[in-house]
Amino acid sequence: MYFHDLAPDVAIKAFRRFAVLGGPGMGKTTLFRFIAYTVARLGLGLAQTEEFSLTGNSYPLPLYLPLTELKDQSGDLLGCLKDYLGRRFPGCQALAPLLDALLKDGRCLLLLDSLDEVKTSQLGRVKDSIKGFLNNADWQENLVLLSCREASWQRNEAGLVFPAVLQIAELDEAAIGGYLHRWYPPAESAAALNLKEKIVHTPRLKALATNPFLLSLIAWLAQRDRLPERRVELYLKCTGALLREEHKEAHERQTSAFGSDHAELKERILTDVAFAMMEQNLQEISRNRLREIIRTSLGIDDITDERPGKLIDEIHKGSAILRETNAERIYEFQHNTFREYFAARKLAAALARLLGAWQQAGSKIPLAEFIEKQSGDLNPLNWIGDPLWTETNRLAVGLLDQPTPVLEMLFTADPTLAARCYLDANPDEVDHEVIRELWTERIDREERVKLVRSIRENLSEEREVLDFIAGIFLTGETDSEVLYYCDALLQAIDTEEAAQLSHNMFEHWPKERQFRTHQQVFEKDPFWQFAEIETGTFQMGSNDYDSEKPIHPVKLS
């Protein structure tokens, strides 16, 4: 894993303390665990210094702490760390009394993971705990790394001072090729090359493959099935295959105590578990709490019923979607994206049920108003404005068979979220004319321009900005000023994907306005001929007419 061409050990030696930013699935937690594992192995003499080189004669003690663990602490990061190590790794309890001395000697590498997972109501206290640790005069020689999603950092980093803020770069074509080369065995190098070519020449698939987590799913599925281009379909295929243990040889698959339809049952259980964890902002969950959720999901009143425990064990041992983290039976989803996806399934089911009832009632009142009145205990509108639920909302829309009414509702409530949800919706099920009308007619031109110009403030992650602009282009937007500011954003991002988006910005325009249509007419005109235009920059547009604003430079090369 590299930070803009810096290997982790090089970054640690260069900066000693820094924040690591990355989007969902970019490998922040995986990177931190890799660093902790590798440094621990080096300290025990089980690895070579060529693998991971740090300055000094001895290696620091790596201490990994998910920042959500601080939610129940009163500002004491060290106390929380000792408590966490004692609960998660019972064999490390003897280490707790030594931590003070180790920290004072500057012999620790502290890995503070997932600031973005901390609830807004707890964020101030957690940040104060981190600042207290960073500013402690006795602990200045310790190495400190902190991870966070990009958008959350832009909103919440105030007061946390690090010598550097580094970003995990998306995988480019070369990195995708290298990843696949290592994924496939040497005998299947041709298959790795073929998959890379398919990814590179399929825009939607390539957009997914820049994310390491999604690329691993793509590679796994490519070895056994047709590749989907929509990420919600990718998750659907992947989780289904994992629950049916299709990634194992037949003789390695465990026999389920829940019959042939056990995968569907486990899918339903994981949906309820993920939603409960999302509601409470939990990354980890105890076995007892898991059993409670499963009992409720199955309608079991008897607390001695063994089925919940058996389901937990089968899911954990069979699919690895849910994994056990320590001897005290604390569980977590294999990746946070799985948690968001399964929570989205429950949200989508609630939306589909309410949408059906609304249509059956004649659709006489706005859908949002109907949902507020009829939703009961689960109101999907509660999480529209919550940034922690953005991915879940997008995936929920992607799961809907009838996404158009929900997109209409979202365009009214939050156009920036709606544009991104539109990108995830099933294109075969969306009424695109309705969406175009929503964007271009119900949201006036000035408001659309304002939305685009402010998008960098509202969506700090490049991935989100690209998705938002792609959603706008998908509507068939034709206003020159809106397109001008969209293109300016793409030029500022300055990546290959941004350039490709810019190049294809008109592909969803009506056929009669497409360049290719005009070209075909011109080619049949005997009075039309090519004329050479010198390269350079010239001004285009006029500020005298609304339809031609603004005057802007155009470069021909």
TIPATOR-761474 format. One record per residue (C-alpha): x negated, y negated, z negated; residue in one letter. Coordinates in pm, whole numbers, padded with zeros to 5 digits, always signed. Layout:
N
XYZA;...
REM end
This chain:
557
+00000+00000+00000M;-00143-00339+00094Y;-00072-00699+00000F;-00135-00886+00326H;-00446-00672+00392D;-00549-00656+00026L;-00567-00310-00129A;-00430-00295-00488P;-00772-00252-00652D;-00915-00544-00451V;-00620-00763-00555A;-00666-00670-00921I;-01037-00755-00912K;-00970-01081-00728A;-00685-01216-00940F;-00661-01004-01261R;-00307-01135-01316R;-00049-01166-01038F;+00314-01117-00939A;+00409-00866-00670V;+00715-00947-00458L;+00907-00723-00221G;+01257-00642-00103G;+01462-00334-00196P;+01285-00014-00101G;+00951-00183-00033M;+00776+00028-00296G;+00721-00208-00590K;+00795+00052-00858T;+00618+00324-00659T;+00313+00099-00629L;+00305+00025-01003F;+00338+00393-01091R;+00066+00478-00840F;-00166+00222-00999I;-00090+00353-01350A;-00142+00715-01243Y;-00463+00648-01048T;-00625+00433-01318V;-00533+00694-01582A;-00694+00969-01371R;-01007+00759-01328L;-01025+00701-01702G;-01007+01077-01757L;-01271+01147-01494G;-01022+01321-01265L;-01062+01089-00966A;-01342+00928-00767Q;-01420+00559-00790T;-01394+00541-00411E;-01018+00592-00451E;-00970+00289-00673F;-01257+00064-00775S;-01231-00178-01067L;-01499-00399-01221T;-01667-00280-01542G;-01813+00033-01696N;-01482+00167-01827S;-01130+00175-01691Y;-00843-00005-01866P;-00553+00178-02025L;-00252+00146-01788P;+00072+00053-01967L;+00390+00065-01755Y;+00704-00113-01881L;+01037-00165-01697P;+01144-00515-01802L;+01505-00402-01851T;+01373-00237-02170E;+01334-00585-02321L;+01708-00651-02320K;+01755-00521-02675D;+01437-00673-02817Q;+01405-01006-02996S;+01123-01149-02786G;+00862-00894-02893D;+00707-00749-02577L;+00443-00551-02766L;+00703-00405-03002G;+00917-00310-02703C;+00618-00148-02534L;+00539+00062-02841K;+00903+00166-02873D;+00925+00252-02502Y;+00609+00463-02505L;+00730+00646-02815G;+01067+00730-02660R;+00952+00807-02307R;+00629+00985-02388F;+00649+01145-02734P;+00288+01261-02701G;+00178+00896-02691C;+00318+00806-03033Q;-00030+00826-03185A;-00140+00556-02941L;+00097+00289-03074A;-00116+00189-03378P;-00419+00146-03149L;-00251-00086-02900L;-00320-00405-03097D;-00694-00337-03100A;-00701-00230-02734L;-00519-00548-02631L;-00749-00766-02840K;-01049-00603-02670D;-00896-00671-02327G;-00888-00302-02238R;-00530-00275-02104C;-00364-00300-01764L;-00003-00406-01822L;+00244-00331-01542L;+00570-00523-01597L;+00821-00383-01351D;+01146-00518-01200S;+01209-00867-01336L;+01495-00884-01082D;+01683-00607-01265E;+01721-00816-01581V;+02069-00961-01632K;+02103-01338-01603T;+02228-01360-01962S;+01909-01188-02086Q;+01661-01344-01844L;+01562-01640-02061G;+01471-01418-02355R;+01280-01173-02135V;+01082-01453-01968K;+00997-01600-02309D;+00864-01258-02412S;+00646-01241-02101I;+00519-01598-02149K;+00438-01520-02512G;+00225-01227-02401F;+00054-01418-02117L;-00029-01713-02343N;-00153-01514-02643N;-00511-01631-02692A;-00623-01289-02820D;-00498-01101-02511W;-00637-01313-02225Q;-00880-01047-02099E;-00609-00791-02022N;-00494-00731-01666L;-00125-00813-01606V;+00088-00736-01300L;+00458-00818-01266L;+00699-00706-00991S;+01018-00871-00870C;+01243-00887-00565R;+01164-01195-00357E;+01502-01369-00384A;+01516-01325-00762S;+01164-01464-00801W;+01247-01777-00602Q;+01541-01841-00833R;+01393-01734-01165N;+01013-01762-01172E;+01003-02106-01341A;+00773-02098-01640G;+00589-01777-01546L;+00242-01883-01436V;+00024-01635-01245F;-00300-01707-01056P;-00145-01546-00749A;+00193-01439-00615V;+00146-01161-00360L;+00397-01001-00128Q;+00423-00643-00007I;+00434-00683+00369A;+00685-00498+00582E;+00542-00214+00788L;+00436-00320+01136D;+00413-00087+01435E;+00063+00029+01343A;+00162+00097+00981A;+00474+00285+01091I;+00258+00499+01320G;+00006+00564+01043G;+00280+00656+00797Y;+00437+00905+01040L;+00096+01049+01128H;+00044+01133+00760R;+00404+01252+00717W;+00390+01514+00992Y;+00146+01808+00974P;-00144+01793+01224P;+00019+02054+01446A;+00318+01819+01494E;+00127+01502+01585S;+00318+01481+01914A;+00647+01473+01721A;+00512+01191+01503A;+00416+00992+01813L;+00755+01055+01976N;+00937+00938+01663L;+00725+00625+01646K;+00809+00543+02009E;+01180+00600+01943K;+01168+00371+01639I;+00970+00098+01816V;+01209+00090+02112H;+01530+00102+01905T;+01576-00243+01742P;+01816-00138+01467R;+01607+00165+01379L;+01289-00042+01385K;+01444-00295+01146A;+01506-00008+00901L;+01162+00147+00950A;+00976-00164+00828T;+01090-00054+00480N;+00878+00238+00342P;+01168+00401+00159F;+01393+00394+00464L;+01110+00513+00689L;+01064+00820+00468S;+01436+00898+00509L;+01412+00846+00885I;+01113+01080+00911A;+01280+01348+00703W;+01605+01331+00899L;+01423+01323+01232A;+01274+01661+01155Q;+01618+01813+01123R;+01890+01599+01283D;+01990+01312+01512R;+01883+00977+01374L;+02152+00721+01286P;+02086+00354+01353E;+02310+00215+01077R;+02153+00235+00733R;+02479+00333+00562V;+02493+00635+00796E;+02130+00705+00711L;+02212+00713+00338Y;+02523+00921+00403L;+02330+01185+00597K;+02035+01184+00360C;+02228+01212+00032T;+02459+01476+00180G;+02163+01683+00293A;+01991+01645-00045L;+02302+01749-00237L;+02340+02055-00014R;+01966+02118-00061E;+01912+02133+00313E;+01556+02011+00257H;+01475+02349+00099K;+01432+02694+00245E;+01743+02911+00199A;+01578+03129-00066H;+01479+02820-00269E;+01831+02677-00298R;+01994+02722-00636Q;+02332+02890-00671T;+02591+02639-00787S;+02833+02715-01068A;+03086+02489-00894F;+03160+02679-00575G;+03103+02605-00209S;+03226+02245-00231D;+02979+02154-00508H;+02815+01884-00292A;+03142+01689-00267E;+03194+01717-00643L;+02840+01597-00717K;+02885+01311-00470E;+03194+01198-00664R;+03011+01230-00996I;+02711+01030-00873L;+02948+00763-00743T;+03099+00716-01089D;+02758+00731-01259V;+02601+00476-01022A;+02892+00236-01056F;+02880+00254-01437A;+02504+00189-01428M;+02547-00105-01189M;+02819-00255-01408E;+02588-00242-01711Q;+02272-00317-01509N;+02107+00007-01621L;+01809+00157-01443Q;+01793+00449-01685E;+02066+00636-01868I;+02067+00890-02150S;+02197+01243-02105R;+02471+01182-02363N;+02596+00874-02176R;+02583+01071-01850L;+02795+01344-02007R;+03052+01084-02119E;+03082+00939-01768I;+03114+01285-01612I;+03376+01394-01867R;+03581+01086-01778T;+03532+01149-01407S;+03649+01510-01439L;+03928+01432-01687G;+03772+01647-01961I;+03872+01575-02321D;+03676+01855-02489D;+03331+01722-02584I;+03202+02081-02610T;+03281+02153-02244D;+02956+02262-02078E;+03042+02156-01723R;+02903+01799-01747P;+02566+01930-01865G;+02556+02191-01590K;+02635+01928-01327L;+02352+01706-01453I;+02106+01995-01435D;+02216+02102-01088E;+02191+01749-00948I;+01855+01690-01112H;+01696+02023-01019K;+01861+02072-00683G;+01870+01738-00505S;+01633+01514-00704A;+01869+01221-00635I;+01888+01192-01012L;+01565+01266-01196R;+01477+01330-01558E;+01212+01091-01682T;+01096+01239-02014N;+01141+01504-02281A;+01417+01304-02447E;+01630+01343-02135R;+01650+00996-01996I;+01762+00992-01632Y;+01735+00753-01339E;+01812+00753-00969F;+01518+00862-00754Q;+01533+00516-00598H;+01738+00207-00682N;+01875+00210-00327T;+02052+00538-00406F;+02214+00375-00708R;+02334+00085-00491E;+02462+00320-00221Y;+02664+00544-00455F;+02806+00238-00635A;+02906+00107-00291A;+03105+00426-00231R;+03324+00349-00531K;+03359-00015-00430L;+03451+00088-00074A;+03710+00336-00201A;+03872+00063-00412A;+03873-00179-00118L;+04021+00085+00115A;+04298+00168-00134R;+04389-00198-00188L;+04368-00271+00184L;+04609+00013+00260G;+04855-00109-00005A;+04829-00466+00130W;+04905-00351+00484Q;+05192-00132+00363Q;+05337-00436+00183A;+05337-00627+00511G;+05019-00834+00466S;+05238-01127+00363K;+04989-01292+00129I;+04611-01337+00164P;+04418-01017+00092L;+04214-01181-00186A;+04533-01290-00364E;+04679-00940-00328F;+04362-00782-00471I;+04366-01017-00771E;+04725-00911-00847K;+04701-00539-00773Q;+04342-00434-00845S;+04392-00313-01201G;+04072-00213-01385D;+03847-00231-01078L;+03859-00565-00899N;+03613-00565-00604P;+03615-00947-00603L;+03433-00958-00938N;+03095-00893-00776W;+03113-01100-00456I;+02900-01382-00597G;+02660-01164-00798D;+02316-01142-00627P;+02248-00809-00801L;+02544-00667-00606W;+02457-00803-00259T;+02324-00471-00128E;+02619-00283-00279T;+02868-00522-00119N;+02700-00487+00220R;+02697-00108+00202L;+03061-00101+00085A;+03170-00292+00396V;+02958-00056+00604G;+03156+00239+00464L;+03500+00097+00549L;+03710+00240+00832D;+03890-00096+00862Q;+03631-00363+00782P;+03789-00658+00966T;+04040-00776+00697P;+03769-00750+00430V;+03526-00948+00647L;+03798-01212+00699E;+03832-01238+00321M;+03454-01263+00274L;+03411-01532+00542F;+03653-01744+00339T;+03488-01671+00003A;+03117-01657+00094D;+03018-01699+00463P;+02651-01616+00401T;+02742-01283+00242L;+03005-01222+00511A;+02754-01267+00796A;+02525-01007+00641R;+02815-00769+00570C;+02921-00808+00934Y;+02581-00674+01034L;+02639-00361+00822D;+02999-00301+00931A;+03070-00024+01180N;+03061-00207+01517P;+03311+00040+01664D;+03569-00044+01395E;+03532-00424+01375V;+03763-00655+01569D;+03482-00874+01700H;+03719-01133+01848E;+03866-01195+01503V;+03518-01241+01355I;+03414-01477+01635R;+03727-01683+01573E;+03658-01686+01199L;+03304-01810+01243W;+03352-02056+01529T;+03705-02187+01469E;+03789-02157+01099R;+03445-02275+00988I;+03392-02609+01161D;+03073-02694+01342R;+02931-02927+01075E;+02983-02664+00805E;+02814-02396+01019R;+02515-02622+01075V;+02501-02695+00702K;+02509-02323+00621L;+02223-02246+00858V;+02009-02540+00743R;+02048-02444+00375S;+01997-02072+00423I;+01630-02079+00322R;+01732-02212-00019E;+02007-01954-00068N;+01832-01652+00084L;+01465-01649-00005S;+01380-01306+00136E;+01288-01303+00505E;+01482-00979+00550R;+01803-01147+00430E;+01746-01452+00651V;+01690-01232+00956L;+02006-01034+00879D;+02207-01353+00834F;+02090-01494+01169I;+02150-01161+01342A;+02504-01170+01202G;+02556-01519+01346I;+02429-01411+01689F;+02662-01111+01673L;+02960-01350+01652T;+02867-01489+01995G;+02790-01835+01854E;+02749-02083+02143T;+02705-02418+01970D;+02365-02558+02065S;+02296-02724+01729E;+02376-02412+01528V;+02157-02205+01761L;+01880-02465+01746Y;+01852-02441+01367Y;+01879-02061+01380C;+01591-02054+01625D;+01390-02296+01411A;+01424-02053+01121L;+01310-01765+01339L;+01007-01963+01456Q;+00919-02042+01094A;+00937-01673+00999I;+00712-01600+01299D;+00727-01219+01307T;+00774-00984+01600E;+01129-00907+01486E;+01210-01279+01458A;+01075-01337+01809A;+01287-01049+01942Q;+01597-01192+01773L;+01527-01530+01929S;+01480-01373+02271H;+01815-01191+02249N;+02023-01466+02086M;+02262-01491+02383F;+02329-01121+02435E;+02669-01135+02261H;+02798-01431+02461W;+03098-01374+02692P;+02995-01214+03020K;+03086-01524+03221E;+02832-01725+03018R;+02548-01475+03041Q;+02238-01576+03236F;+02244-01246+03425R;+02595-01326+03555T;+02483-01665+03688H;+02166-01512+03831Q;+02368-01260+04033Q;+02581-01544+04176V;+02277-01756+04257F;+02100-01470+04433E;+02393-01441+04676K;+02392-01816+04747D;+02194-01887+05069P;+02118-02241+04948F;+01967-02125+04616W;+01595-02072+04590Q;+01327-02042+04324F;+01133-02354+04228A;+00818-02361+04020E;+00820-02574+03704I;+00495-02675+03540E;+00430-02546+03191T;+00445-02788+02901G;+00682-02944+02649T;+00971-03175+02730F;+01269-03320+02542Q;+01614-03173+02598M;+01960-03277+02483G;+02116-03610+02392S;+02225-03776+02071N;+02499-03964+02257D;+02724-03660+02294Y;+02818-03413+02021D;+02796-03118+02257S;+02432-03204+02344E;+02295-03291+01999K;+02023-03293+01884P;+01739-03403+02109I;+01484-03127+02070H;+01154-03015+02226P;+01153-02725+02471V;+00826-02556+02557K;+00764-02368+02881L;+00463-02140+02894S;
REM end
